[in-house]
Amino acid sequence: MGKTGLGLLLSFVFIFGFSFASEAASARKAKKELADPSTVKLEAKVPEDHQESPMMLNLLMVEAREDMDEVPNQGTIVYLKGQFEMKKHKFKNLLPRVKINNFYKVSLKAEAQKNLPLDLAGLGPFYLAKVSKDYYLLTPKNFETIFGDLRDEEEALNYLAEYENLFVSPVVCVVTSETEKGLRKAKRPPPRLSTVTRSGVDFKAQLIVYSIIQVDGFFEKEVKVTREGAVTADEEPRLIQKISDGVSY
């Protein structure tokens, strides 16, 4: 990776550090009435002592998702055994509807990350929800169960922005009024903000997504999300503004 790629990479890290550290407007809203976890069904329970195992977490994710049929980059995952760590995590922009003890992020230790491509699938990060003494992997279905019951357009956009990072790509940035600030500081002003509109009791979104992998630029994608949190995307993202060639490996 040359100097241009390195510069883009540093800008990218800055953007994501800024966006994830931002305060949540949603946190000021009235909290949802929390359901007892015994009244809902969570999938992908993590076997005891496997919370930091990327192979186990990948296997659970493959089992839970219809669009995955094998563990990606299995050889690399096996090679990096023991290089993962688990830390408490807060979804600052989301309000759960199920009582969860804590959320956790399982990711590569910093020293193991520096020589790996940003978009190497299968290496996480993974997110866990702890209920009593049990841990559950945040699969799309569990994410929907825990954070669904979307009440307005703002909450739907926050939900979709997190969904993109958890289940589509961990290295994209959905443009919102908060992440726009970081993008401008990194000299990547977005062409426009993402928008969400009502569609009956559900929502339709035009997401503006910034990516630096292969193409440094902005993409637009149309997404639907039900009030309960089920997400569907009928079309592939469209490139709407190319800034330059992105980072490639």
matplotlib code that plots the C-alpha trace (Angstrom):
import matplotlib.pyplot as plt

x = [0.0, 1.5, 1.6, -1.7, -3.4, -1.9, -3.2, -6.6, -6.5, -5.5, -8.4, -10.7, -9.7, -10.3, -13.7, -14.8, -13.2, -15.2, -18.5, -18.5, -17.6, -20.4, -23.2, -26.6, -29.6, -31.8, -30.5, -32.5, -35.8, -38.0, -36.7, -38.6, -40.4, -37.9, -39.2, -38.0, -35.5, -37.3, -40.3, -38.3, -36.4, -32.7, -30.6, -26.9, -26.1, -22.4, -21.0, -19.3, -15.7, -16.0, -16.9, -13.5, -13.3, -13.7, -14.2, -17.1, -18.6, -18.3, -19.9, -22.8, -23.2, -23.1, -25.7, -27.9, -27.7, -29.2, -26.7, -23.6, -22.7, -19.1, -16.7, -14.7, -10.9, -10.8, -7.1, -6.4, -8.8, -7.1, -3.7, -4.9, -6.3, -5.7, -5.4, -9.0, -10.3, -13.7, -14.6, -17.9, -19.6, -22.4, -24.7, -25.0, -27.5, -29.9, -32.5, -33.1, -36.5, -35.2, -33.4, -29.8, -27.1, -24.3, -23.1, -19.6, -17.4, -15.0, -12.2, -8.6, -6.1, -4.6, -1.1, -2.7, -4.7, -1.9, -0.7, -4.1, -6.5, -9.4, -12.0, -10.7, -14.0, -14.4, -12.2, -15.0, -15.7, -18.4, -20.9, -22.4, -25.4, -25.2, -28.4, -28.0, -25.0, -25.5, -24.0, -25.7, -24.1, -25.7, -27.0, -29.4, -32.4, -31.1, -30.4, -34.0, -35.3, -33.3, -33.4, -36.6, -39.9, -38.7, -40.8, -39.7, -37.5, -34.5, -34.5, -34.9, -31.8, -29.7, -30.8, -29.8, -26.4, -25.5, -26.9, -24.6, -21.5, -22.6, -23.9, -22.9, -19.4, -17.5, -15.6, -18.3, -19.8, -23.5, -23.8, -26.0, -26.1, -23.5, -21.1, -21.1, -19.0, -16.2, -16.3, -16.0, -13.0, -11.4, -12.0, -14.7, -17.8, -20.8, -23.1, -26.1, -27.4, -29.2, -32.9, -35.7, -39.4, -42.5, -44.0, -47.2, -46.0, -42.6, -39.8, -37.9, -34.4, -32.0, -28.7, -25.6, -22.6, -18.9, -16.4, -12.6, -12.2, -11.4, -13.2, -12.8, -16.3, -20.0, -22.6, -26.4, -28.5, -32.2, -33.2, -36.5, -36.9, -40.0, -41.1, -40.0, -36.5, -36.3, -34.1, -34.2, -32.2, -33.6, -30.7, -27.0, -25.4, -24.8, -21.7, -22.8, -19.5, -16.0, -13.2, -10.3, -9.1, -9.6, -7.4, -6.6, -4.3]
y = [0.0, 3.3, 6.8, 7.7, 4.6, 5.2, 8.7, 7.6, 4.9, 7.4, 9.6, 6.7, 5.8, 9.4, 9.4, 6.2, 7.3, 10.5, 8.9, 6.2, 8.6, 11.0, 11.4, 10.0, 12.2, 9.2, 8.9, 12.0, 10.3, 8.4, 4.9, 1.9, -0.4, -3.2, -6.7, -9.6, -11.6, -14.8, -13.6, -13.4, -15.9, -15.2, -17.4, -18.2, -18.9, -19.0, -22.1, -21.6, -20.3, -19.6, -15.9, -14.9, -17.6, -16.2, -19.6, -20.4, -16.9, -17.4, -20.8, -19.3, -16.5, -18.8, -21.0, -17.9, -16.2, -17.5, -15.5, -17.2, -20.8, -21.0, -19.4, -16.7, -16.7, -19.7, -20.2, -16.7, -17.1, -20.3, -18.6, -15.7, -17.9, -16.3, -12.8, -11.7, -9.8, -9.0, -5.5, -4.0, -2.0, 0.6, 1.2, 4.9, 5.6, 2.7, 2.0, -1.7, -3.1, -6.1, -6.0, -6.9, -7.1, -5.8, -5.8, -6.8, -6.3, -9.1, -8.0, -8.5, -7.0, -3.8, -5.3, -8.0, -5.5, -3.3, -5.6, -6.8, -5.4, -3.4, -5.4, -8.9, -10.7, -13.2, -11.4, -9.4, -7.4, -9.5, -8.3, -10.2, -9.7, -11.0, -12.2, -13.4, -15.8, -16.5, -14.8, -14.5, -13.5, -10.4, -12.0, -10.0, -11.7, -11.0, -7.4, -7.1, -8.7, -6.5, -3.1, -3.3, -1.5, 1.5, 4.5, 7.3, 8.1, 9.2, 5.9, 3.9, 5.7, 5.1, 1.4, 1.1, 2.9, 0.3, -2.5, -1.6, -1.8, -5.0, -7.1, -5.5, -4.2, -3.0, -0.5, 1.8, 5.0, 5.8, 9.6, 11.1, 14.6, 13.4, 11.5, 14.3, 16.4, 13.8, 13.4, 17.1, 17.3, 14.5, 16.5, 14.1, 16.3, 14.1, 15.0, 14.8, 13.1, 9.8, 10.1, 7.9, 8.2, 6.5, 3.7, 2.9, 1.7, 0.8, 2.8, 3.4, 4.8, 6.2, 5.6, 7.6, 5.4, 6.4, 3.7, 3.7, 0.1, -0.2, 3.2, 6.2, 7.7, 7.8, 5.2, 5.3, 2.3, 1.9, -0.1, -1.0, -1.7, -2.8, -1.2, -4.5, -4.1, -6.5, -5.0, -5.7, -4.2, -4.8, -3.2, -3.1, 0.2, 2.8, 4.9, 8.6, 10.4, 9.1, 11.0, 8.8, 5.2, 3.6, 1.4, -2.0, -4.8]
z = [0.0, -1.1, 0.5, -1.1, 0.3, 3.7, 3.8, 2.8, 5.5, 8.2, 7.1, 7.2, 10.8, 11.8, 10.3, 12.1, 15.4, 15.2, 14.1, 16.7, 19.5, 18.8, 21.3, 20.5, 19.9, 20.5, 24.0, 25.0, 24.1, 26.5, 26.9, 25.6, 28.0, 28.4, 27.9, 30.1, 28.0, 29.1, 27.0, 23.7, 21.7, 21.1, 18.8, 18.5, 22.1, 22.5, 24.2, 27.5, 27.2, 23.5, 23.7, 22.2, 19.6, 16.1, 14.6, 16.9, 16.4, 12.6, 12.7, 14.7, 12.2, 9.2, 10.8, 11.4, 8.0, 4.8, 2.7, 4.2, 3.6, 4.8, 7.2, 5.3, 5.4, 7.7, 7.4, 8.6, 11.5, 12.6, 12.4, 14.6, 17.3, 20.7, 19.2, 20.0, 23.0, 24.5, 25.8, 27.0, 24.3, 24.1, 21.2, 21.9, 19.1, 19.8, 22.5, 23.3, 23.8, 25.7, 29.0, 28.4, 31.1, 28.8, 25.3, 24.3, 21.3, 20.3, 18.0, 17.1, 19.6, 18.3, 17.7, 15.5, 13.4, 12.0, 9.2, 8.1, 5.4, 6.8, 4.8, 5.6, 6.2, 9.0, 11.5, 13.1, 15.1, 16.6, 19.1, 22.0, 24.2, 27.8, 29.4, 33.0, 32.6, 28.9, 25.9, 22.5, 19.2, 17.6, 14.4, 12.2, 13.9, 17.4, 16.5, 15.3, 18.4, 20.8, 19.0, 16.9, 17.5, 15.6, 16.5, 14.0, 11.1, 13.3, 15.2, 11.9, 10.5, 13.6, 13.4, 9.7, 10.2, 12.9, 10.8, 7.9, 10.1, 11.8, 8.9, 5.6, 6.1, 9.2, 7.1, 5.7, 7.1, 6.7, 6.3, 9.0, 10.5, 13.1, 10.8, 8.3, 10.6, 10.7, 6.9, 6.4, 8.8, 6.7, 3.5, 2.4, 2.3, 1.4, -1.5, 0.8, 3.9, 4.2, 4.4, 5.9, 5.2, 6.4, 4.4, 6.3, 9.7, 8.2, 6.7, 3.4, 3.4, 0.8, 2.5, 1.5, 2.4, 2.3, 1.6, 1.1, -0.1, -3.9, -4.5, -2.3, -2.6, -1.8, -2.7, -2.6, -1.7, -1.2, 1.9, 3.6, 7.3, 9.1, 12.3, 14.0, 12.4, 9.5, 6.8, 3.0, 0.2, -3.3, -5.3, -5.3, -4.1, -6.8, -7.0, -6.9, -6.2, -6.8, -5.0, -6.0, -6.2, -2.8, -0.7, -2.2, -1.1]

ax = plt.figure().add_subplot(projection="3d")
ax.plot(x, y, z, "-o")
ax.set_aspect("equal")
plt.show()
